[in-house]
Amino acid sequence: MIDLTTRNEGEDSPVLAPWRVYAPQHDTELLAQALGREHVSAGAAVLDLGTGAGALALAAARRGADVTAVDRTYRAVLATRLNARLARLPVEVLHGDLFGPVAGRRFDLVVSNPPYVPAPGPAPRRHRAAVAWDAGADGRLLLDRICRRAHTSLRPGGVLLLVHSALCGIAPTLACLERSGLEARVTDRRLVPFGPVLRSRGAWLRERGLVDAGEEKEELVIIRAERAR
């Protein structure tokens, strides 16, 4: 049952996010703005990696791109298919782990808003809501895998747009992308208030030295990485 409705930034049609599917938030908005600056020609091949409710996939499809969306939970796959159908937009939606479902394919643009919140304890199981945001003790459980593999899914001149929190470390992301042969830089930054998850982990985050006492905001960053032509 759908129990949450949010607006896709800059659009009139709703994006529906059922329980345990990541709904568009500040990071989605920031990534959508970065996507809006990219030259996306009609028929360009776009991959939305970890699509959640599909907001970014729909944004690219509205620009005439040939969009493929991937998510590792069936709930997200079904939510994105529903949202694409309601918006009357063609989006190929695949179930699977990161680049696995599109192995061997190349894209002009890859966008990703993966789980990146540092979390104590083991990674959450896929039937848990936290799978949409928790990403290991350093928040890099999926980030490092994306950075190591992104170049294999980009065409020459192709671009990766990646959003995550500075709590995960910006330098490691840039270094990992550059080691794979991509030219990477930070293009956007935004301070946003801690949400319920980070507020609940305040003591643990302070113990790890990830936040200072009294700190109540995190910095989100967009990293743009381009493959040489």
C-alpha positions in Angstrom: 0.0 0.0 0.0 1.3 3.5 -0.9 1.6 5.5 2.3 3.9 8.4 1.2 3.6 10.8 -1.7 6.3 13.3 -2.6 6.9 15.7 -5.4 9.6 15.2 -8.0 11.6 18.5 -8.0 10.4 20.8 -10.8 7.5 18.5 -11.9 3.8 18.5 -11.3 3.3 14.7 -11.2 3.7 12.9 -7.9 6.4 10.3 -7.1 4.9 7.6 -4.9 7.2 5.9 -2.4 5.8 2.9 -0.5 7.1 1.8 2.9 10.7 0.7 2.9 11.4 2.5 -0.4 13.6 5.6 -0.3 11.5 8.7 -1.0 13.0 11.8 -2.7 14.8 14.0 -0.2 17.5 16.7 -0.1 20.0 14.5 -1.8 17.6 13.6 -4.6 16.9 17.2 -5.2 20.6 18.1 -5.3 21.3 15.3 -7.8 18.3 16.2 -9.9 19.7 19.8 -10.2 23.1 18.4 -11.3 21.3 16.2 -13.8 19.5 19.2 -15.1 22.8 20.8 -16.0 24.0 17.9 -18.1 23.5 17.8 -21.8 21.1 14.9 -22.3 20.2 14.5 -25.9 17.1 12.6 -27.1 17.9 8.9 -27.0 20.9 9.2 -24.7 21.5 6.1 -22.6 21.0 6.9 -18.9 21.4 4.6 -15.9 19.8 5.3 -12.6 21.7 3.1 -10.1 19.8 2.4 -6.9 16.7 4.1 -8.2 14.5 4.0 -5.1 11.1 5.4 -6.1 12.4 6.4 -9.5 12.5 10.2 -9.3 15.8 10.6 -11.1 14.9 8.0 -13.7 11.7 9.9 -14.5 13.6 13.2 -14.6 15.9 11.8 -17.3 13.1 10.2 -19.2 11.2 13.5 -19.4 14.2 14.9 -21.3 13.9 12.1 -23.9 16.7 9.9 -22.6 16.6 6.1 -23.0 16.5 5.3 -19.2 17.4 2.1 -17.3 16.8 2.0 -13.6 18.2 -0.6 -11.2 17.5 -1.4 -7.6 18.3 -4.4 -5.4 14.9 -4.4 -3.7 11.7 -5.6 -5.4 9.7 -2.9 -3.6 11.7 -0.2 -5.3 11.5 -1.9 -8.7 7.7 -2.1 -8.4 7.5 1.5 -7.1 9.5 2.8 -10.1 7.5 0.8 -12.6 4.3 2.2 -11.1 5.6 5.8 -11.1 6.8 5.4 -14.7 3.5 4.1 -15.8 1.6 6.9 -14.0 3.8 9.4 -15.6 3.5 7.7 -19.0 7.2 7.5 -19.4 9.2 4.6 -20.8 11.7 3.4 -18.2 13.4 0.0 -18.2 13.4 -1.1 -14.5 15.6 -4.0 -13.5 16.1 -5.9 -10.2 19.6 -6.6 -9.1 22.8 -5.5 -7.4 24.4 -2.3 -8.8 25.9 -2.9 -12.2 25.1 -6.6 -12.3 21.8 -6.4 -14.3 23.5 -4.1 -17.0 26.8 -5.9 -17.3 28.3 -5.3 -20.7 26.2 -2.3 -21.5 27.5 1.3 -21.8 25.8 4.5 -20.9 26.2 8.2 -21.6 25.2 9.2 -18.1 25.0 7.2 -14.8 23.3 8.8 -11.8 23.4 7.3 -8.3 22.1 8.2 -4.9 23.2 5.0 -3.0 22.9 4.2 0.7 25.7 6.1 2.4 24.8 6.6 6.1 27.5 5.3 8.5 25.9 2.7 10.7 27.0 0.5 13.7 26.6 -3.2 13.4 26.2 -5.4 10.3 24.6 -4.3 7.1 20.8 -4.4 7.2 19.0 -7.3 5.5 17.2 -6.4 2.3 13.7 -6.7 3.9 14.6 -3.9 6.4 13.9 -0.3 5.7 17.4 0.7 6.7 18.8 -1.0 3.5 17.8 2.2 1.7 20.3 4.3 3.7 22.7 2.3 6.0 26.1 1.5 4.4 28.4 0.0 7.0 30.6 1.6 9.7 32.2 4.1 7.3 29.2 4.6 4.9 31.1 3.3 2.0 29.8 -0.2 1.6 28.3 0.6 -1.8 30.1 3.8 -2.7 33.5 2.1 -3.1 31.9 -0.6 -5.3 30.3 2.1 -7.5 33.5 4.1 -7.8 35.5 1.0 -8.8 33.1 -0.2 -11.4 31.6 3.0 -12.9 34.2 3.4 -15.7 33.2 -0.1 -17.1 29.6 1.2 -17.7 30.5 4.6 -19.2 30.9 5.3 -22.9 33.9 7.5 -23.9 32.9 11.0 -22.8 30.3 9.5 -20.4 29.6 11.0 -17.0 28.9 9.7 -13.5 26.9 11.9 -11.1 27.1 10.6 -7.5 25.6 12.1 -4.3 26.6 11.3 -0.8 27.4 12.8 2.6 30.7 14.2 3.5 30.5 12.0 6.6 31.7 9.2 4.3 34.7 11.1 3.2 35.0 13.0 -0.1 38.7 12.4 -0.8 38.3 8.6 -0.9 35.6 8.9 -3.5 37.6 11.2 -5.7 40.7 9.1 -5.3 38.9 5.8 -6.1 37.3 7.3 -9.2 40.6 8.8 -10.4 42.3 5.4 -9.9 39.8 3.9 -12.4 40.7 6.5 -15.0 37.9 9.0 -14.5 38.4 12.7 -14.1 36.4 13.6 -10.9 35.5 16.7 -9.0 33.0 18.1 -6.5 30.4 20.3 -8.3 27.8 20.9 -5.6 27.7 21.2 -1.8 24.7 21.7 0.5 24.3 21.7 4.3 21.1 20.0 5.5 19.8 19.3 9.0 20.3 15.9 10.4 17.3 13.6 9.8 15.9 11.2 12.3 18.5 8.5 11.6 21.6 10.7 12.2 20.0 12.3 15.2 19.5 8.9 16.7 23.1 8.0 16.2 24.6 11.2 17.5 26.5 9.7 20.3 28.0 6.9 18.1 29.0 9.4 15.4 30.7 11.6 18.0 32.6 8.6 19.4 33.9 7.8 15.9 34.9 11.4 15.4 32.5 11.9 12.5 30.7 14.8 14.0 31.5 17.4 16.7 29.5 18.0 19.8 26.4 20.1 19.0 26.7 19.5 15.3 23.3 19.2 13.7 23.9 19.5 10.0 25.6 17.3 7.4 27.2 18.3 4.1 25.9 16.7 0.9 28.1 16.7 -2.1 27.7 15.9 -5.8 30.7 14.3 -7.4 31.0 14.5 -11.2 33.3 12.0 -12.9 33.9 11.9 -16.6 35.5 9.2 -18.8 38.0 10.5 -21.4 36.8 10.5 -25.0 
